[in-house]
Amino acid sequence: MGLKGVQKVAQIAPNSSLQSDSGDCENVKLVNDLYYNFDSCLDIVINDKKKLALFVEKQHMLLKEFESESDYTSAGLKSKTDGEVINIHVPQSNKGYGIKKRIPSASEVAYENSKKRT
Protein backbone atom coordinates (compact mmCIF):
# COMPACT_ATOMS: atom_id res chain seq x y z
CA MET A 1 0.00 0.00 0.00
CA GLY A 2 2.20 2.84 1.28
CA LEU A 3 3.22 4.94 -1.71
CA LYS A 4 0.38 3.62 -3.87
CA GLY A 5 -2.11 4.98 -1.35
CA VAL A 6 -0.46 8.39 -1.45
CA GLN A 7 -0.66 8.35 -5.25
CA LYS A 8 -4.36 7.48 -5.02
CA VAL A 9 -4.86 10.42 -2.67
CA ALA A 10 -3.33 12.76 -5.22
CA GLN A 11 -5.83 11.45 -7.77
CA ILE A 12 -8.88 11.43 -5.48
CA ALA A 13 -8.54 14.69 -3.56
CA PRO A 14 -8.50 17.12 -6.51
CA ASN A 15 -11.83 15.68 -7.68
CA SER A 16 -13.36 15.48 -4.22
CA SER A 17 -16.53 17.33 -3.31
CA LEU A 18 -14.56 19.24 -0.67
CA GLN A 19 -12.59 21.08 -3.29
CA SER A 20 -15.49 21.69 -5.65
CA ASP A 21 -17.80 22.87 -2.85
CA SER A 22 -15.50 25.25 -1.04
CA GLY A 23 -12.39 25.64 -3.18
CA ASP A 24 -10.48 25.61 0.10
CA CYS A 25 -6.95 24.25 -0.26
CA GLU A 26 -6.81 23.60 3.48
CA ASN A 27 -9.63 21.04 3.18
CA VAL A 28 -7.80 19.27 0.37
CA LYS A 29 -4.63 19.18 2.49
CA LEU A 30 -6.58 17.73 5.41
CA VAL A 31 -8.14 15.07 3.18
CA ASN A 32 -4.70 14.15 1.83
CA ASP A 33 -3.33 13.92 5.38
CA LEU A 34 -6.28 11.75 6.38
CA TYR A 35 -5.74 9.33 3.50
CA TYR A 36 -2.01 9.16 4.23
CA ASN A 37 -2.56 8.52 7.96
CA PHE A 38 -5.22 5.90 7.29
CA ASP A 39 -2.96 4.13 4.77
CA SER A 40 -0.02 4.24 7.20
CA CYS A 41 -2.13 2.79 10.02
CA LEU A 42 -3.39 0.06 7.72
CA ASP A 43 0.19 -0.83 6.72
CA ILE A 44 1.08 -1.21 10.42
CA VAL A 45 -1.89 -3.35 11.51
CA ILE A 46 -2.56 -5.40 8.37
CA ASN A 47 -0.53 -8.43 9.48
CA ASP A 48 -1.79 -8.52 13.09
CA LYS A 49 -5.36 -9.80 13.37
CA LYS A 50 -5.98 -8.34 16.85
CA LYS A 51 -4.68 -4.89 15.95
CA LEU A 52 -6.62 -4.94 12.70
CA ALA A 53 -9.85 -5.85 14.50
CA LEU A 54 -9.24 -3.06 17.04
CA PHE A 55 -8.55 -0.58 14.22
CA VAL A 56 -11.78 -1.55 12.45
CA GLU A 57 -13.74 -1.25 15.71
CA LYS A 58 -12.33 2.23 16.43
CA GLN A 59 -13.04 3.37 12.88
CA HIS A 60 -16.61 2.10 13.21
CA MET A 61 -17.09 3.92 16.53
CA LEU A 62 -15.70 7.13 15.02
CA LEU A 63 -18.05 6.83 12.06
CA LYS A 64 -21.06 6.29 14.33
CA GLU A 65 -20.03 9.32 16.43
CA PHE A 66 -19.80 11.58 13.38
CA GLU A 67 -23.07 10.28 11.97
CA SER A 68 -24.90 10.94 15.23
CA GLU A 69 -23.51 14.49 15.50
CA SER A 70 -24.49 15.57 12.00
CA ASP A 71 -27.37 15.27 9.58
CA TYR A 72 -25.12 13.65 6.97
CA THR A 73 -26.73 11.12 4.62
CA SER A 74 -24.56 8.74 2.65
CA ALA A 75 -24.45 9.30 -1.12
CA GLY A 76 -25.49 5.67 -1.57
CA LEU A 77 -28.62 6.25 0.50
CA LYS A 78 -29.51 9.47 -1.30
CA SER A 79 -29.66 7.83 -4.71
CA LYS A 80 -32.04 5.03 -3.67
CA THR A 81 -35.74 5.59 -4.07
CA ASP A 82 -38.52 3.37 -2.81
CA GLY A 83 -41.32 2.37 -5.11
CA GLU A 84 -39.41 2.90 -8.31
CA VAL A 85 -40.57 0.44 -10.96
CA ILE A 86 -38.01 -0.76 -13.44
CA ASN A 87 -39.52 -2.34 -16.53
CA ILE A 88 -37.26 -4.89 -18.15
CA HIS A 89 -38.38 -6.14 -21.53
CA VAL A 90 -37.26 -9.65 -22.38
CA PRO A 91 -35.87 -9.78 -25.91
CA GLN A 92 -37.98 -11.79 -28.34
CA SER A 93 -35.13 -12.50 -30.73
CA ASN A 94 -31.43 -11.96 -31.14
CA LYS A 95 -31.82 -9.61 -34.13
CA GLY A 96 -30.24 -12.00 -36.60
CA TYR A 97 -27.60 -13.45 -34.35
CA GLY A 98 -27.78 -17.16 -33.74
CA ILE A 99 -30.16 -19.63 -35.27
CA LYS A 100 -33.34 -21.17 -33.99
CA LYS A 101 -32.35 -24.77 -34.73
CA ARG A 102 -29.27 -26.56 -33.46
CA ILE A 103 -26.63 -27.35 -36.08
CA PRO A 104 -26.09 -31.13 -36.16
CA SER A 105 -22.57 -32.51 -36.01
CA ALA A 106 -20.92 -34.21 -38.98
CA SER A 107 -21.47 -37.66 -37.44
CA GLU A 108 -25.19 -36.93 -36.94
CA VAL A 109 -25.51 -35.85 -40.58
CA ALA A 110 -23.71 -38.99 -41.74
CA TYR A 111 -25.97 -41.16 -39.57
CA GLU A 112 -29.14 -39.50 -40.93
CA ASN A 113 -27.89 -39.88 -44.51
CA SER A 114 -27.12 -43.56 -43.97
CA LYS A 115 -30.66 -44.13 -42.66
CA LYS A 116 -32.12 -42.52 -45.80
CA ARG A 117 -30.19 -44.87 -48.14
CA THR A 118 -31.46 -48.06 -46.56
C-alpha positions, 0 to 999 in steps of 0.5 A: 500500500504505502506509496500507492495509497499516497498516489491514489490520494493525489488522484482522489482529492482534486476531484473530491466534493470538498474542493469543488464545494469550497475551493479551500486548499486547506480542506484538500490538504486535510483530506490528503493527510487523512488518507495518508494517515489511514494508509499508514495505520493500515500498513502497520496493523494489516498483518496482526489480526488483533490490531486490525480488529481493534482498528476496524472497531475504532473506525466504526465507533468514530463513524457512528459518532460523526453520523450521530452528530451531523445530519449527513446522509450517505451518497449511496442512500440518497440515490435510492428511491422506494417504489421505483418500478423498473420495466425490463423487456425480455428480448424476443429475438437476437436480431439476426444473431444465432439460429433457432435450430441446433446445427447437427454434427458431422457424425449426426448428418452422416448417420441420418444420410445412412438411414435414408439410403437403406 
